[in-house]
Amino acid sequence: MTTRRGPVERAARRAVKNLGELQGMQQTLAEAAYKVARALDERDGKPDMATAACLRELRTTLDSLEHRGDSDSGEGFVASLLAPVGDAPDRPADPRRRAGAVRGGAGDAPDAVAATRRGRGVGAGP
């Protein structure tokens, strides 16, 4: 007894096939994607929250398959750990920073927005 594949499962299988040879966990993820796609094909009626959840799961699983690269060996991850990390160069403090708050004006963008909403302009007193 063979089951006909629906359009979502066929599309998922095509997407996985285009990724090339699968290794390690990718094979398991591919099977999970097929199962979710099959569940979407078998759903009847109008789309609901369960349909939306299945679509998100399928999209996430296919995305994970596409971006796994060398995750089985971890070479990319190890290389990212060993990459040099440069500190930001030391700069003198900006004397204008927060100067508005000292002079009674709005020193930060949130303060400026709040002042505008209260009907006062930036720098207006209480």
Secondary structure, DSSP 8 states (H G I E B T S, - for coil): ------HHHHHHHHHHHTT-S--THHHHHHHHHHHHHHHHHH--SS--HHHHHHHHHHHHHHHHHHT-TTTTTTHHHHHHHHS-----------TTTTHHHHTTS--SHHHHHHHHHTT--TT---
